[in-house]
Amino acid sequence: MKIDRKALEEATLDTLIGLPINFFLSWFIAYVVLSLGIYNALIISLCQVVVLTIFAIIRKYIIRIKYKKGEKNVSEKS
């Protein structure tokens, strides 16, 4: 199996950027929901999944666009 280095680099960067963002968002969502007096683990989990998914899609889109621009610049120079 051949490894696509650019894809691996993009996936690693996306994961490393997402880690602190997701940690902060998870903590913040739990804090807000608990401060509202909601102690149901299912509701807390659903809130986190919705927010984290939205942020992940936005983050992945931005990173993909950046890499796509980089690919175009490299192919134009060739």
N, CA, C and O atoms as a GROMACS GRO file, in nm:
protein
  312
    1MET      N    1   0.084  -0.118   0.000
    1MET     CA    2   0.000   0.000   0.000
    1MET      C    3   0.089   0.125   0.000
    1MET      O    4   0.178   0.139   0.084
    2LYS      N    5   0.064   0.214  -0.094
    2LYS     CA    6   0.140   0.338  -0.104
    2LYS      C    7   0.075   0.445  -0.018
    2LYS      O    8  -0.047   0.463  -0.022
    3ILE      N    9   0.156   0.515   0.060
    3ILE     CA   10   0.104   0.619   0.148
    3ILE      C   11   0.111   0.754   0.076
    3ILE      O   12   0.216   0.792   0.025
    4ASP      N   13  -0.001   0.823   0.073
    4ASP     CA   14  -0.008   0.957   0.016
    4ASP      C   15   0.038   1.055   0.125
    4ASP      O   16  -0.036   1.084   0.219
    5ARG      N   17   0.159   1.104   0.110
    5ARG     CA   18   0.218   1.189   0.214
    5ARG      C   19   0.141   1.318   0.236
    5ARG      O   20   0.126   1.363   0.350
    6LYS      N   21   0.091   1.379   0.130
    6LYS     CA   22   0.014   1.504   0.144
    6LYS      C   23  -0.115   1.478   0.220
    6LYS      O   24  -0.153   1.558   0.305
    7ALA      N   25  -0.182   1.367   0.190
    7ALA     CA   26  -0.306   1.334   0.260
    7ALA      C   27  -0.277   1.306   0.408
    7ALA      O   28  -0.354   1.347   0.495
    8LEU      N   29  -0.168   1.236   0.435
    8LEU     CA   30  -0.129   1.208   0.574
    8LEU      C   31  -0.096   1.337   0.648
    8LEU      O   32  -0.134   1.355   0.763
    9GLU      N   33  -0.024   1.426   0.581
    9GLU     CA   34   0.011   1.555   0.641
    9GLU      C   35  -0.115   1.636   0.671
    9GLU      O   36  -0.128   1.695   0.779
   10GLU      N   37  -0.208   1.639   0.576
   10GLU     CA   38  -0.332   1.712   0.595
   10GLU      C   39  -0.415   1.654   0.710
   10GLU      O   40  -0.469   1.728   0.792
   11ALA      N   41  -0.424   1.521   0.716
   11ALA     CA   42  -0.502   1.456   0.822
   11ALA      C   43  -0.438   1.481   0.959
   11ALA      O   44  -0.509   1.504   1.057
   12THR      N   45  -0.306   1.476   0.965
   12THR     CA   46  -0.236   1.500   1.091
   12THR      C   47  -0.254   1.644   1.137
   12THR      O   48  -0.282   1.670   1.255
   13LEU      N   49  -0.238   1.738   1.044
   13LEU     CA   50  -0.256   1.879   1.078
   13LEU      C   51  -0.398   1.905   1.128
   13LEU      O   52  -0.418   1.974   1.228
   14ASP      N   53  -0.496   1.851   1.057
   14ASP     CA   54  -0.635   1.870   1.096
   14ASP      C   55  -0.662   1.815   1.236
   14ASP      O   56  -0.731   1.877   1.316
   15THR      N   57  -0.606   1.698   1.264
   15THR     CA   58  -0.625   1.638   1.397
   15THR      C   59  -0.558   1.719   1.506
   15THR      O   60  -0.615   1.740   1.613
   16LEU      N   61  -0.435   1.767   1.480
   16LEU     CA   62  -0.363   1.845   1.580
   16LEU      C   63  -0.429   1.980   1.605
   16LEU      O   64  -0.429   2.029   1.718
   17ILE      N   65  -0.485   2.040   1.501
   17ILE     CA   66  -0.557   2.166   1.520
   17ILE      C   67  -0.688   2.141   1.595
   17ILE      O   68  -0.728   2.221   1.679
   18GLY      N   69  -0.754   2.030   1.564
   18GLY     CA   70  -0.882   1.998   1.626
   18GLY      C   71  -0.874   1.963   1.773
   18GLY      O   72  -0.969   1.986   1.848
   19LEU      N   73  -0.762   1.906   1.816
   19LEU     CA   74  -0.750   1.861   1.955
   19LEU      C   75  -0.775   1.971   2.058
   19LEU      O   76  -0.863   1.954   2.143
   20PRO      N   77  -0.704   2.082   2.055
   20PRO     CA   78  -0.732   2.186   2.156
   20PRO      C   79  -0.868   2.252   2.137
   20PRO      O   80  -0.933   2.290   2.235
   21ILE      N   81  -0.910   2.266   2.012
   21ILE     CA   82  -1.042   2.325   1.987
   21ILE      C   83  -1.150   2.236   2.047
   21ILE      O   84  -1.240   2.285   2.117
   22ASN      N   85  -1.142   2.106   2.020
   22ASN     CA   86  -1.243   2.014   2.072
   22ASN      C   87  -1.241   2.005   2.224
   22ASN      O   88  -1.346   1.995   2.287
   23PHE      N   89  -1.122   2.007   2.282
   23PHE     CA   90  -1.113   2.003   2.428
   23PHE      C   91  -1.185   2.122   2.490
   23PHE      O   92  -1.267   2.107   2.580
   24PHE      N   93  -1.153   2.243   2.439
   24PHE     CA   94  -1.216   2.364   2.491
   24PHE      C   95  -1.367   2.361   2.469
   24PHE      O   96  -1.444   2.391   2.560
   25LEU      N   97  -1.410   2.326   2.348
   25LEU     CA   98  -1.554   2.322   2.319
   25LEU      C   99  -1.627   2.221   2.407
   25LEU      O  100  -1.736   2.250   2.458
   26SER      N  101  -1.569   2.103   2.426
   26SER     CA  102  -1.632   2.002   2.511
   26SER      C  103  -1.649   2.052   2.653
   26SER      O  104  -1.755   2.037   2.714
   27TRP      N  105  -1.542   2.112   2.706
   27TRP     CA  106  -1.548   2.166   2.842
   27TRP      C  107  -1.653   2.276   2.850
   27TRP      O  108  -1.734   2.278   2.942
   28PHE      N  109  -1.651   2.368   2.754
   28PHE     CA  110  -1.743   2.481   2.756
   28PHE      C  111  -1.889   2.436   2.745
   28PHE      O  112  -1.976   2.486   2.817
   29ILE      N  113  -1.915   2.343   2.657
   29ILE     CA  114  -2.052   2.293   2.640
   29ILE      C  115  -2.099   2.224   2.768
   29ILE      O  116  -2.211   2.247   2.814
   30ALA      N  117  -2.013   2.141   2.826
   30ALA     CA  118  -2.049   2.074   2.952
   30ALA      C  119  -2.075   2.177   3.061
   30ALA      O  120  -2.171   2.164   3.138
   31TYR      N  121  -1.991   2.278   3.069
   31TYR     CA  122  -2.006   2.383   3.169
   31TYR      C  123  -2.140   2.455   3.152
   31TYR      O  124  -2.212   2.474   3.250
   32VAL      N  125  -2.172   2.495   3.030
   32VAL     CA  126  -2.295   2.570   3.004
   32VAL      C  127  -2.417   2.484   3.033
   32VAL      O  128  -2.510   2.527   3.100
   33VAL      N  129  -2.416   2.361   2.982
   33VAL     CA  130  -2.533   2.274   3.000
   33VAL      C  131  -2.553   2.241   3.148
   33VAL      O  132  -2.666   2.241   3.198
   34LEU      N  133  -2.444   2.212   3.219
   34LEU     CA  134  -2.455   2.182   3.362
   34LEU      C  135  -2.500   2.306   3.440
   34LEU      O  136  -2.577   2.293   3.536
   35SER      N  137  -2.454   2.424   3.400
   35SER     CA  138  -2.495   2.546   3.471
   35SER      C  139  -2.643   2.577   3.446
   35SER      O  140  -2.705   2.650   3.524
   36LEU      N  141  -2.699   2.524   3.338
   36LEU     CA  142  -2.842   2.539   3.312
   36LEU      C  143  -2.926   2.438   3.391
   36LEU      O  144  -3.049   2.438   3.384
   37GLY      N  145  -2.857   2.353   3.466
   37GLY     CA  146  -2.927   2.256   3.550
   37GLY      C  147  -2.966   2.128   3.477
   37GLY      O  148  -3.049   2.052   3.525
   38ILE      N  149  -2.906   2.105   3.362
   38ILE     CA  150  -2.933   1.983   3.286
   38ILE      C  151  -2.824   1.882   3.320
   38ILE      O  152  -2.706   1.904   3.290
   39TYR      N  153  -2.864   1.773   3.382
   39TYR     CA  154  -2.767   1.672   3.426
   39TYR      C  155  -2.784   1.540   3.352
   39TYR      O  156  -2.725   1.439   3.390
   40ASN      N  157  -2.864   1.540   3.247
   40ASN     CA  158  -2.886   1.420   3.168
   40ASN      C  159  -2.767   1.400   3.074
   40ASN      O  160  -2.741   1.484   2.988
   41ALA      N  161  -2.696   1.288   3.091
   41ALA     CA  162  -2.577   1.262   3.010
   41ALA      C  163  -2.608   1.254   2.861
   41ALA      O  164  -2.526   1.294   2.779
   42LEU      N  165  -2.724   1.204   2.826
   42LEU     CA  166  -2.762   1.195   2.685
   42LEU      C  167  -2.776   1.334   2.623
   42LEU      O  168  -2.728   1.357   2.512
   43ILE      N  169  -2.840   1.425   2.692
   43ILE     CA  170  -2.856   1.561   2.640
   43ILE      C  171  -2.722   1.632   2.629
   43ILE      O  172  -2.696   1.701   2.530
   44ILE      N  173  -2.636   1.616   2.729
   44ILE     CA  174  -2.503   1.676   2.724
   44ILE      C  175  -2.426   1.620   2.604
   44ILE      O  176  -2.362   1.695   2.530
   45SER      N  177  -2.431   1.489   2.585
   45SER     CA  178  -2.360   1.425   2.473
   45SER      C  179  -2.414   1.472   2.339
   45SER      O  180  -2.337   1.499   2.247
   46LEU      N  181  -2.545   1.484   2.327
   46LEU     CA  182  -2.605   1.530   2.201
   46LEU      C  183  -2.563   1.674   2.170
   46LEU      O  184  -2.531   1.706   2.055
   47CYS      N  185  -2.562   1.759   2.270
   47CYS     CA  186  -2.518   1.898   2.250
   47CYS      C  187  -2.374   1.901   2.202
   47CYS      O  188  -2.340   1.975   2.109
   48GLN      N  189  -2.289   1.821   2.264
   48GLN     CA  190  -2.149   1.818   2.226
   48GLN      C  191  -2.131   1.764   2.084
   48GLN      O  192  -2.052   1.819   2.007
   49VAL      N  193  -2.202   1.660   2.050
   49VAL     CA  194  -2.189   1.602   1.916
   49VAL      C  195  -2.230   1.702   1.809
   49VAL      O  196  -2.161   1.715   1.707
   50VAL      N  197  -2.339   1.772   1.831
   50VAL     CA  198  -2.386   1.870   1.732
   50VAL      C  199  -2.282   1.982   1.714
   50VAL      O  200  -2.244   2.013   1.602
   51VAL      N  201  -2.238   2.040   1.823
   51VAL     CA  202  -2.144   2.153   1.815
   51VAL      C  203  -2.009   2.108   1.759
   51VAL      O  204  -1.954   2.174   1.671
   52LEU      N  205  -1.956   1.996   1.807
   52LEU     CA  206  -1.826   1.948   1.760
   52LEU      C  207  -1.830   1.910   1.612
   52LEU      O  208  -1.733   1.931   1.540
   53THR      N  209  -1.943   1.854   1.566
   53THR     CA  210  -1.956   1.818   1.425
   53THR      C  211  -1.956   1.943   1.337
   53THR      O  212  -1.889   1.945   1.234
   54ILE      N  213  -2.029   2.044   1.377
   54ILE     CA  214  -2.032   2.169   1.300
   54ILE      C  215  -1.892   2.230   1.291
   54ILE      O  216  -1.849   2.269   1.183
   55PHE      N  217  -1.822   2.237   1.404
   55PHE     CA  218  -1.687   2.293   1.403
   55PHE      C  219  -1.591   2.206   1.323
   55PHE      O  220  -1.502   2.259   1.256
   56ALA      N  221  -1.606   2.075   1.329
   56ALA     CA  222  -1.518   1.986   1.253
   56ALA      C  223  -1.536   2.004   1.103
   56ALA      O  224  -1.439   2.006   1.028
   57ILE      N  225  -1.660   2.018   1.059
   57ILE     CA  226  -1.686   2.039   0.916
   57ILE      C  227  -1.624   2.170   0.870
   57ILE      O  228  -1.561   2.176   0.765
   58ILE      N  229  -1.642   2.276   0.948
   58ILE     CA  230  -1.584   2.406   0.912
   58ILE      C  231  -1.432   2.397   0.910
   58ILE      O  232  -1.369   2.445   0.816
   59ARG      N  233  -1.373   2.337   1.012
   59ARG     CA  234  -1.227   2.324   1.021
   59ARG      C  235  -1.172   2.242   0.905
   59ARG      O  236  -1.074   2.282   0.843
   60LYS      N  237  -1.234   2.129   0.876
   60LYS     CA  238  -1.187   2.045   0.766
   60LYS      C  239  -1.201   2.115   0.632
   60LYS      O  240  -1.114   2.100   0.545
   61TYR      N  241  -1.307   2.190   0.613
   61TYR     CA  242  -1.327   2.264   0.489
   61TYR      C  243  -1.216   2.367   0.469
   61TYR      O  244  -1.158   2.377   0.361
   62ILE      N  245  -1.186   2.442   0.575
   62ILE     CA  246  -1.083   2.546   0.566
   62ILE      C  247  -0.947   2.483   0.535
   62ILE      O  248  -0.873   2.533   0.450
   63ILE      N  249  -0.913   2.375   0.603
   63ILE     CA  250  -0.784   2.309   0.580
   63ILE      C  251  -0.778   2.250   0.440
   63ILE      O  252  -0.674   2.258   0.374
   64ARG      N  253  -0.887   2.189   0.394
   64ARG     CA  254  -0.890   2.131   0.259
   64ARG      C  255  -0.870   2.238   0.154
   64ARG      O  256  -0.798   2.217   0.056
   65ILE      N  257  -0.933   2.355   0.171
   65ILE     CA  258  -0.918   2.466   0.076
   65ILE      C  259  -0.772   2.513   0.074
   65ILE      O  260  -0.717   2.540  -0.032
   66LYS      N  261  -0.710   2.523   0.192
   66LYS     CA  262  -0.570   2.566   0.199
   66LYS      C  263  -0.480   2.467   0.124
   66LYS      O  264  -0.391   2.509   0.050
   67TYR      N  265  -0.502   2.337   0.143
   67TYR     CA  266  -0.420   2.236   0.076
   67TYR      C  267  -0.448   2.234  -0.074
   67TYR      O  268  -0.357   2.214  -0.154
   68LYS      N  269  -0.572   2.256  -0.111
   68LYS     CA  270  -0.607   2.260  -0.253
   68LYS      C  271  -0.535   2.376  -0.322
   68LYS      O  272  -0.484   2.360  -0.432
   69LYS      N  273  -0.531   2.493  -0.257
   69LYS     CA  274  -0.458   2.608  -0.312
   69LYS      C  275  -0.310   2.576  -0.324
   69LYS      O  276  -0.246   2.613  -0.423
   70GLY      N  277  -0.255   2.507  -0.225
   70GLY     CA  278  -0.114   2.467  -0.230
   70GLY      C  279  -0.086   2.372  -0.344
   70GLY      O  280   0.020   2.380  -0.407
   71GLU      N  281  -0.179   2.281  -0.372
   71GLU     CA  282  -0.162   2.186  -0.483
   71GLU      C  283  -0.165   2.259  -0.617
   71GLU      O  284  -0.089   2.225  -0.708
   72LYS      N  285  -0.252   2.360  -0.630
   72LYS     CA  286  -0.260   2.436  -0.754
   72LYS      C  287  -0.131   2.515  -0.776
   72LYS      O  288  -0.081   2.522  -0.888
   73ASN      N  289  -0.077   2.575  -0.670
   73ASN     CA  290   0.047   2.653  -0.682
   73ASN      C  291   0.163   2.565  -0.724
   73ASN      O  292   0.248   2.609  -0.803
   74VAL      N  293   0.169   2.444  -0.674
   74VAL     CA  294   0.279   2.353  -0.709
   74VAL      C  295   0.266   2.310  -0.854
   74VAL      O  296   0.366   2.305  -0.926
   75SER      N  297   0.144   2.278  -0.900
   75SER     CA  298   0.125   2.234  -1.037
   75SER      C  299   0.146   2.346  -1.136
   75SER      O  300   0.186   2.321  -1.250
   76GLU      N  301   0.120   2.470  -1.096
   76GLU     CA  302   0.142   2.585  -1.185
   76GLU      C  303   0.291   2.612  -1.204
   76GLU      O  304   0.333   2.658  -1.311
   77LYS      N  305   0.371   2.584  -1.103
   77LYS     CA  306   0.515   2.607  -1.111
   77LYS      C  307   0.584   2.503  -1.198
   77LYS      O  308   0.690   2.529  -1.254
   78SER      N  309   0.523   2.385  -1.209
   78SER     CA  310   0.584   2.275  -1.286
   78SER      C  311   0.577   2.299  -1.433
   78SER      O  312   0.624   2.216  -1.512
   0.00000   0.00000   0.00000
